[in-house]
Amino acid sequence: MPNLSTMDDFVAVLPKVELHVHLVGSASPETVLELAARHPDAGVPTQPQALREFYTFRDFDHFLQVYWAVQSLIRTAEDIRVLVVGLARDLAAQCVRYAEVTVTPYNHLLDGLPGDALLTGLSEGRAQARAEFGVQLAWCFDIPGEKGTAAGRETLVFALRNRPDGLVSFGLGGPEVGVGRAQFAPAFTAAREAGLRSVPHAGETSGPATVWSAIHDLGAERVGHGTSSTADPRLLDYLREHQIVLEVCPTSNVRTRQVDSIDAHPVRRMLDHGVIVTLNTDDPPMFGATLNGEYLAVGRTLGLTPAELAQLARASVTASFMLEGDKTAVLAEIDQLASAA
């Protein structure tokens, strides 16, 4: 049994799952620099210091501009495979057993990446992630909301026509302000009828009304971020009573300036209200985040015990779309560690 004398020690070996991480946003600085050198026309810096400055976000819109610039570097199946394997390597180093990774096919296709290349890169990367790092990956195909209902239809068609191994859910990302959730209801209804689970972003850069719409119009089982939910006690009651999960990404919210600091993050109010909260990284290298770091930051801010940190890890496993047998195995690992702490 490893040394568990400090919170850092405990979190380092705590088995975890990650439910909210974007494939493009997971690209490590080394991967981005390599791709930028191959594709200098994308305008992404090719020097480490310049890349660090590039990743200093002024606001959420500036973050999206940077994200799209990095995405434009992804042009081949090999680029996708490298991204997937790099993410798996980073996850394995943090004792992550399983992750649901958000992929935005519409944007890749729009950038000229053939659909077959995207699928090949995902498949090969997923197999390598399991074989080399013991990390199981699943996919969420999401709609880039700013591109409208056409993007919703095309994402749905791509998802259901190809249905790659590991595809478990259907999402909605991008800007929220001015991009109503309800317009995507037909795509989500069809996706849910086909067996995909509903996990749209909502309440990250907009108010509680967006979260309500994600629930009522899109049938959300989990909500990406949901940061503004605490502004509406009735919404918190609903989330608790219906066990709708919030995929909380504290460092992301600080870096995109949606909250001032981890101390000011509403995660405490969510937990105090009995809402199911999972901790996630969103776009980890872009935000200087790690999943271990999220657990440590929230644990220290809230004064959590190892047992309470283990309960957060359990919540993520339970809220995941893993097979039940796999859930049981990871939960048993967590329980074994918690009993020794």
Secondary structure by P-SEA (a helix, b strand, c coil): ccccccaaaaaaacccccccccccccccaaaaaaaaaacccccccccaaaaaaaaccccaaaaaaaaaaaaaacccaaaaaaaaaaaaaaaaaaccccccccccaaaaaaacccaaaaaaaaaaaaaaaaacccbbbbbbbbbcccccaaaaaaaaaaaaaccccccccccccccccccccccaaaaaaaaaaabbbbbbbccccccaaaaaaaaaccccccccccccccccaaaaaaaaaacccccccaaaaaaacccccccccaaaaaaaaccbbbbbbcccccccccaaaaaaaaaaaacccaaaaaaaaaaaaaaccccaaaaaaaaaaaaaaaaac
